[in-house]
Amino acid sequence: MVSRSVRCNTMISLVSLPKLHVKFILLSKACPTCLGFCYSHFAARWFAPGASDTRLPLVARYFDVHPDNPQSRTIGQVVELIRADGLVAYPTDSCYALGCQLDNKEGLDRIREIRQLDSQHHFTLVCADFNQLGRFVHLDNVIFRALKASTPGQYTFIVPATRDVPRRMLHPKRRTVGVRIPDHAVAQAILAGLGEPLVSSTLIMPGEQQPLTQGWEIMERLDHLIDGVVDSGQCGEIPTTVVDLSDGEALIVRRGAGDPSRFE
């Protein structure tokens, strides 16, 4: 049996439930009052026809990875978790990000809920290289030169998306998406193993100005909301510089870790 403290007008005692039902609760979307442990939010999922166990963990798995030489076995476990529709926190050359597979609709919804994002938010496709990136965005000469000169690195570029990008990821009016190529051994190892981009968003919690930067802190705060934390020690503490190239000229949307002077 599993016991967790809950606070909700419709709360139930988790200790009285089978472990499998508790597992469904912890992996479902969270109620803002009870953090996801109330009956009214999850009864339909527990008893849905054909409901079965899941490959996702009960709480977040913790992966300790070498920052310069990531262990292939551990990276393989991270990739397996992502392919099983898991949502992970992983380090980059700027700071931690939340990431899931491109076709993981529930993962995208979970990122929105964790960060309390609205429909105007630009999600980012984190790519291993130009080969991955080129399938998902339109690269005219201006965009190509800007990305070529600044990647891999601490920049995110907002660019026109191709039809291969799911509509739920796009800006609702502009059909644009964020893209970046990180300069980080662990992030690159995950991308290489996955063989496709990660849908990502900087791990900044609602109401906070700074991103989370320590794996242990992410485990403490999000272990019931995500499926894995990849910890490679200290990573960056400043989000990427965001540059909008969608209209043919560079517009700095956010000044961050990347030097913005080249786009001024």
C-alpha positions in Angstrom: 0.0 0.0 0.0 1.0 3.6 -0.6 0.3 6.5 1.7 0.4 10.2 0.6 -0.9 13.3 2.5 -3.8 14.9 0.6 -5.9 18.1 1.1 -9.2 18.3 -0.8 -12.9 18.5 -0.1 -13.3 15.3 -2.2 -10.2 13.6 -0.8 -10.0 9.9 -0.2 -7.6 7.8 1.8 -5.0 6.4 -0.6 -3.9 3.9 2.0 -7.2 2.0 1.5 -6.7 1.7 -2.3 -4.8 -1.0 -4.2 -1.3 0.1 -5.3 -2.4 0.0 -9.0 -5.2 2.5 -8.4 -2.8 4.8 -6.5 -0.4 4.5 -9.5 -3.1 5.8 -11.8 -3.8 8.7 -9.5 -0.1 9.8 -9.3 0.3 9.7 -13.1 -2.9 11.6 -13.9 -3.1 15.4 -14.1 -3.0 17.2 -10.8 -5.8 19.0 -9.0 -4.5 22.4 -7.9 -5.9 21.8 -4.4 -4.9 18.3 -3.7 -2.0 18.0 -6.1 -3.7 15.2 -8.0 -4.9 12.9 -5.3 -8.7 13.5 -5.2 -11.4 11.0 -6.2 -13.4 13.4 -8.4 -10.4 13.9 -10.8 -9.5 10.3 -11.2 -12.5 7.9 -10.7 -13.1 7.8 -14.5 -9.6 6.8 -15.2 -9.3 4.1 -12.5 -12.4 2.3 -13.7 -12.3 3.0 -17.4 -13.0 -0.1 -19.6 -9.8 -1.9 -20.5 -7.7 0.1 -18.0 -4.5 -1.7 -17.3 -1.1 -1.1 -15.6 1.4 1.3 -17.1 5.1 1.1 -17.9 5.6 4.5 -16.3 7.0 4.6 -12.7 5.0 5.3 -9.6 7.2 8.3 -8.8 10.0 9.9 -10.8 13.0 7.8 -11.5 16.4 9.4 -10.7 19.2 9.0 -13.3 22.7 9.9 -12.2 24.7 10.7 -15.4 28.3 11.7 -15.9 28.3 15.3 -17.3 31.0 14.7 -20.0 30.8 11.0 -20.7 27.2 9.9 -20.2 26.8 6.2 -19.5 25.2 4.5 -22.5 23.2 2.1 -20.3 21.7 4.9 -18.2 21.0 7.1 -21.3 19.2 4.0 -22.8 17.0 3.8 -19.8 16.1 7.5 -20.1 15.3 7.0 -23.8 13.1 4.0 -23.0 11.2 6.0 -20.5 10.6 8.9 -22.9 9.4 6.4 -25.6 7.0 5.0 -23.1 5.3 8.5 -23.0 7.3 9.6 -20.0 7.9 13.2 -19.1 11.5 13.9 -17.9 13.5 16.8 -16.5 16.9 16.9 -18.2 19.9 19.3 -18.1 21.0 21.5 -21.0 23.7 24.1 -21.6 21.4 26.8 -20.3 19.3 25.2 -17.5 17.0 22.3 -16.9 14.1 21.6 -19.2 11.0 19.4 -19.2 10.9 17.1 -22.2 8.7 14.5 -23.9 8.4 12.8 -27.2 6.9 14.6 -30.2 3.7 12.6 -30.4 3.1 12.6 -26.6 0.0 14.7 -26.3 -0.5 13.9 -22.6 3.2 14.9 -22.0 2.6 18.3 -23.6 -0.5 18.8 -21.5 1.4 17.9 -18.3 4.1 20.5 -19.2 1.3 23.1 -19.6 -0.1 22.2 -16.2 3.2 22.1 -14.3 4.2 25.5 -15.7 0.7 26.9 -16.0 1.3 28.0 -19.6 -1.3 29.6 -21.8 -2.0 28.9 -25.5 0.4 31.6 -26.7 3.5 29.8 -25.3 6.1 28.7 -27.8 7.2 25.2 -27.1 10.7 24.3 -28.3 11.9 21.4 -30.4 15.3 20.5 -29.0 17.2 18.9 -31.8 20.5 17.1 -32.1 21.6 18.8 -35.3 20.5 20.4 -38.6 19.4 17.0 -40.0 16.8 16.7 -37.3 15.9 20.4 -37.4 15.4 20.7 -41.1 12.3 18.4 -41.2 10.3 20.6 -38.8 11.0 24.2 -39.8 11.3 26.3 -42.9 14.9 27.4 -43.4 15.3 30.3 -45.7 18.7 31.9 -46.1 18.3 34.4 -43.2 17.2 31.7 -40.8 19.8 29.2 -42.0 22.7 31.7 -41.5 21.5 32.7 -38.1 21.1 29.2 -36.8 24.4 28.0 -38.4 26.3 30.8 -36.7 24.7 30.3 -33.3 24.3 26.6 -32.8 24.9 24.5 -31.0 24.5 27.0 -28.2 22.4 28.9 -25.7 19.8 30.2 -28.1 16.2 29.4 -29.0 14.9 30.6 -32.3 11.2 31.1 -33.2 10.7 30.1 -36.8 8.0 29.0 -39.2 7.0 25.4 -38.7 6.4 22.7 -41.3 3.4 20.4 -41.4 5.4 17.8 -39.5 5.0 19.8 -36.3 1.8 18.8 -34.4 -0.7 21.8 -34.4 -1.0 21.6 -30.6 2.7 22.7 -30.3 2.3 25.7 -32.6 1.5 29.3 -31.7 -2.2 29.4 -32.5 -2.1 32.4 -34.9 1.4 32.3 -36.4 2.2 28.6 -37.0 5.6 29.1 -35.5 7.7 27.0 -33.1 10.8 27.4 -31.1 13.9 25.3 -32.0 17.4 24.9 -30.5 20.5 22.7 -30.7 22.1 22.4 -27.2 25.8 22.3 -26.6 25.5 19.7 -23.7 26.8 16.2 -23.7 23.9 14.6 -21.8 21.2 16.4 -23.8 22.9 15.4 -27.0 23.2 11.7 -25.8 19.5 11.6 -25.1 18.7 13.1 -28.5 21.0 10.7 -30.3 19.4 7.7 -28.6 15.9 8.9 -29.2 16.5 9.7 -32.9 14.1 12.6 -32.9 13.7 16.0 -31.2 12.4 16.5 -27.7 9.4 18.7 -27.1 10.7 21.0 -24.4 10.0 23.9 -22.1 12.4 25.6 -19.6 11.8 24.3 -16.1 10.6 27.5 -14.5 7.8 27.0 -11.9 4.8 29.3 -11.8 5.4 32.5 -9.9 9.1 32.1 -10.0 11.7 34.0 -11.9 14.6 31.6 -11.9 14.7 28.0 -13.4 15.3 25.0 -11.3 18.9 23.9 -11.6 19.5 21.1 -9.1 18.4 17.5 -9.7 17.7 16.8 -6.0 15.4 19.8 -5.8 13.5 18.8 -8.9 13.0 15.3 -7.4 11.7 16.9 -4.1 9.3 19.2 -5.8 8.1 17.3 -8.9 8.5 13.6 -8.2 4.7 13.1 -8.3 4.2 15.1 -11.5 7.0 13.8 -13.8 8.4 10.4 -14.6 12.2 11.0 -14.5 15.0 13.4 -13.5 18.3 13.2 -15.3 21.0 14.7 -13.0 24.5 15.4 -14.3 25.5 17.8 -11.7 25.6 21.6 -12.0 24.2 22.9 -15.3 23.4 26.4 -16.5 21.3 28.7 -14.4 20.2 31.2 -17.1 17.5 30.3 -19.8 18.4 30.7 -23.4 18.3 33.9 -25.4 15.2 33.7 -27.5 15.3 35.3 -31.0 12.2 35.5 -33.3 13.2 35.1 -36.9 9.7 34.3 -38.3 9.3 37.7 -40.0 12.6 37.8 -41.8 14.3 40.0 -39.2 15.8 39.2 -35.8 13.7 40.3 -32.8 15.1 39.5 -29.4 12.2 38.2 -27.3 14.2 37.3 -24.2 17.8 38.1 -23.2 19.4 35.1 -21.6 22.5 33.0 -21.6 23.4 33.5 -25.3 25.1 36.7 -26.3 22.3 38.8 -27.9 24.6 41.4 -29.4 24.9 39.6 -32.7 21.1 40.0 -33.3 20.9 43.7 -32.4 
